[in-house]
């Protein structure tokens, strides 16, 4: 699976493009629809994964739906289990805390997680916004700590990291 990202919007949100055999899943189309559309470069968009519904993560969603008529996957229609969509296989993990709809997508075969605003390099997402809850965040952190240390974490903003790195340098994991 090829992973690329496009930083979009005034909050510099990471919009991810996952590609296998010219089929693409987009994670969190936050803003700048035309830049996202151009990056697709005539590849087949087969779906959109949403980590949570803050506007900086879904700002271009309606335009993509209108132009491409593809399914959207989020806390509204996903359970905590493994899914197969075309050539993509991933596990959905409910990682509440930043919001009550926060999801992490774990692609086990590729050893990667897309964490939205749950985990950032050396910190976590805010819990003081509406529907945020620090107690739920702590439960989610404990859940994620059980996974393989070598997993690469792709957050909603900023640089990627690894679970091992976060266990060593992230105050909230120590």
C-alpha positions as CSV (number, residue, x, y, z in Angstrom):
1,X,0.0,0.0,0.0
2,X,1.3,3.4,-1.0
3,X,0.7,6.1,1.6
4,X,0.9,9.8,0.8
5,X,-0.5,12.9,2.4
6,X,-1.5,16.4,1.6
7,X,-1.4,19.1,4.2
8,X,-4.6,21.2,3.9
9,X,-6.4,24.1,5.5
10,X,-5.4,26.8,7.9
11,X,-4.9,24.2,10.7
12,X,-2.5,22.2,8.4
13,X,-4.5,19.0,8.7
14,X,-3.0,15.8,7.2
15,X,-5.3,14.4,4.5
16,X,-4.0,10.9,3.7
17,X,-4.2,9.0,0.4
18,X,-3.9,5.2,0.6
19,X,-3.4,3.5,-2.8
20,X,-3.4,-0.1,-4.0
21,X,-3.7,-1.0,-7.7
22,X,-4.8,2.6,-8.6
23,X,-7.6,2.4,-6.1
24,X,-7.6,5.1,-3.4
25,X,-9.0,5.5,0.1
26,X,-8.8,9.1,1.5
27,X,-8.6,9.6,5.2
28,X,-9.9,13.0,6.5
29,X,-10.4,15.3,3.6
30,X,-10.1,18.5,5.7
31,X,-10.1,21.3,3.2
32,X,-8.9,22.5,-0.2
33,X,-11.1,20.3,-2.3
34,X,-9.4,21.1,-5.6
35,X,-5.9,20.2,-4.2
36,X,-7.3,16.9,-3.0
37,X,-9.0,16.2,-6.4
38,X,-5.8,17.0,-8.2
39,X,-3.8,14.7,-6.0
40,X,-6.1,11.8,-6.9
41,X,-4.7,12.2,-10.4
42,X,-7.5,10.2,-12.2
43,X,-7.1,7.2,-9.8
44,X,-10.3,5.5,-8.6
45,X,-11.5,6.9,-5.3
46,X,-13.4,4.0,-3.6
47,X,-14.2,5.5,-0.2
48,X,-13.4,8.0,2.5
49,X,-12.5,7.2,6.1
50,X,-13.2,9.8,8.7
51,X,-11.4,9.8,12.1
52,X,-13.8,12.3,13.7
53,X,-16.1,15.0,12.5
54,X,-14.3,18.2,13.4
55,X,-14.5,20.6,10.5
56,X,-10.7,20.7,9.9
57,X,-11.0,17.0,9.0
58,X,-14.2,17.0,6.9
59,X,-14.2,20.4,5.2
60,X,-13.9,19.0,1.7
61,X,-16.1,15.9,2.4
62,X,-19.3,17.1,0.8
63,X,-17.6,18.2,-2.4
64,X,-15.9,14.8,-2.7
65,X,-19.2,13.0,-2.1
66,X,-20.9,15.2,-4.7
67,X,-18.3,14.7,-7.4
68,X,-17.3,11.0,-6.7
69,X,-20.4,9.5,-5.1
70,X,-18.4,7.2,-2.9
71,X,-19.2,5.8,0.5
72,X,-18.0,7.5,3.7
73,X,-16.9,5.4,6.7
74,X,-17.0,6.9,10.2
75,X,-18.2,6.3,13.7
76,X,-21.7,6.7,12.2
77,X,-21.5,3.3,10.4
78,X,-18.5,1.4,11.6
79,X,-18.1,-1.0,14.5
80,X,-14.9,-2.1,16.3
81,X,-13.9,-4.9,14.0
82,X,-11.9,-5.7,10.8
83,X,-13.1,-4.5,7.4
84,X,-12.2,-5.3,3.8
85,X,-12.9,-2.7,1.2
86,X,-11.6,-3.6,-2.2
87,X,-7.9,-4.4,-1.6
88,X,-7.7,-2.6,1.7
89,X,-8.0,-4.5,5.0
90,X,-8.1,-2.5,8.3
91,X,-9.3,-2.7,11.8
92,X,-11.4,0.0,13.4
93,X,-10.5,1.0,17.0
94,X,-12.7,3.4,18.9
95,X,-10.4,5.8,20.5
96,X,-12.7,8.3,22.3
97,X,-11.4,11.2,24.3
98,X,-10.7,14.0,21.8
99,X,-14.3,13.5,20.7
100,X,-17.0,10.9,21.3
101,X,-16.7,9.8,17.7
102,X,-12.9,9.4,17.4
103,X,-11.7,6.4,15.5
104,X,-8.2,5.0,14.7
105,X,-7.7,2.9,11.6
106,X,-5.2,0.1,11.9
107,X,-3.8,-1.5,8.8
108,X,-2.1,-4.5,10.4
109,X,-0.4,-5.9,7.2
110,X,1.2,-2.5,6.6
111,X,1.9,-1.9,10.4
112,X,0.3,1.5,10.3
113,X,-2.4,3.4,12.3
114,X,-4.2,6.6,11.3
115,X,-5.0,8.3,14.6
116,X,-6.7,11.6,13.7
117,X,-6.4,13.9,16.6
118,X,-6.1,11.1,19.2
119,X,-2.3,10.9,19.2
120,X,0.2,13.4,17.9
121,X,4.0,13.1,18.1
122,X,4.9,13.6,21.8
123,X,1.3,14.6,22.8
124,X,-2.4,13.9,22.5
125,X,-5.4,15.7,21.1
126,X,-7.3,18.2,23.2
127,X,-10.0,17.0,25.5
128,X,-11.4,20.4,26.5
129,X,-13.6,20.9,23.4
130,X,-17.3,19.8,23.2
131,X,-17.6,16.0,23.5
132,X,-13.9,15.8,24.7
133,X,-13.3,13.7,27.8
134,X,-9.9,13.1,29.4
135,X,-11.0,9.9,31.2
136,X,-12.0,8.4,27.9
137,X,-8.7,9.5,26.4
138,X,-6.8,7.7,29.1
139,X,-8.8,4.5,28.3
140,X,-8.0,4.9,24.7
141,X,-4.3,5.3,25.4
142,X,-4.3,2.1,27.5
143,X,-6.0,0.3,24.6
144,X,-3.5,1.5,22.0
145,X,-0.5,0.7,24.3
146,X,-1.3,-3.0,23.8
147,X,-0.4,-2.9,20.1
148,X,3.0,-3.6,18.5
149,X,5.6,-1.0,19.4
150,X,6.8,-0.7,15.8
151,X,3.5,0.5,14.4
152,X,3.9,3.8,12.5
153,X,1.3,6.4,13.7
154,X,0.0,8.9,11.2
155,X,-1.7,11.7,13.1
156,X,-4.2,14.3,11.9
157,X,-1.6,17.1,12.2
158,X,2.1,17.2,12.3
159,X,4.8,14.5,11.8
160,X,4.3,10.7,11.9
161,X,5.8,8.8,14.8
162,X,5.8,5.2,16.2
163,X,4.1,3.7,19.1
164,X,7.4,2.8,20.7
165,X,8.5,6.5,20.4
166,X,5.3,7.7,22.1
167,X,5.7,5.2,24.9
168,X,9.1,6.7,25.6
169,X,8.6,10.4,25.0
170,X,4.9,11.2,25.2
171,X,4.0,12.4,28.7
172,X,0.5,10.9,28.5
173,X,1.9,7.4,27.7
174,X,4.5,7.2,30.5
